[in-house]
Amino acid sequence: MSNLIEFFRMVLSYLMVFAVIIAVSGVGGFIGVKVWKPKMKSEHVKE
């Protein structure tokens, strides 16, 4: 029984780490798109 609890703790900790990585990359991607788009528009204006 203790092995089962330990297994669930391990799985939950891995899922938490995975969720944090997804959240950070998602926020980073969103900010990157927000910052990138104005630069693209200004480059088109210069050309």
MOJO-V771893 format. One record per residue. N is the residue number from 1. RES is the residue in three letters. SS is DSSP state (@ for helix, = for strand, . for the rest). OMEGA is omega as a letter, one per 40 degrees, with the letter a starting at -180 (* if undefined). D_CENTER is the distance of its C-alpha to the mean C-alpha in Angstrom with 1 decimal. Layout:
((N/RES/SS/OMEGA/D_CENTER) (N/RES/SS/OMEGA/D_CENTER))
This chain:
((1/MET/./a/34.5) (2/SER/@/i/32.9) (3/ASN/@/i/31.2) (4/LEU/@/i/29.7) (5/ILE/@/i/28.3) (6/GLU/@/i/27.0) (7/PHE/@/i/25.3) (8/PHE/@/i/23.6) (9/ARG/@/i/22.5) (10/MET/@/a/21.0) (11/VAL/@/a/19.2) (12/LEU/@/i/17.9) (13/SER/@/i/16.7) (14/TYR/@/i/14.9) (15/LEU/@/i/13.3) (16/MET/@/i/12.3) (17/VAL/@/i/10.8) (18/PHE/@/i/9.0) (19/ALA/@/i/7.8) (20/VAL/@/i/6.8) (21/ILE/@/i/4.9) (22/ILE/@/a/3.2) (23/ALA/@/a/3.6) (24/VAL/@/i/3.4) (25/SER/@/i/2.3) (26/GLY/@/i/3.5) (27/VAL/@/i/5.8) (28/GLY/@/i/6.6) (29/GLY/@/i/7.4) (30/PHE/@/i/9.3) (31/ILE/@/i/11.1) (32/GLY/@/i/11.9) (33/VAL/@/i/13.5) (34/LYS/@/a/15.3) (35/VAL/@/a/16.6) (36/TRP/@/a/17.4) (37/LYS/@/i/19.5) (38/PRO/@/i/22.2) (39/LYS/@/i/22.7) (40/MET/@/a/23.3) (41/LYS/@/a/25.8) (42/SER/@/i/27.6) (43/GLU/@/i/28.0) (44/HIS/@/a/29.6) (45/VAL/@/a/31.9) (46/LYS/@/a/33.1) (47/GLU/./*/34.0))
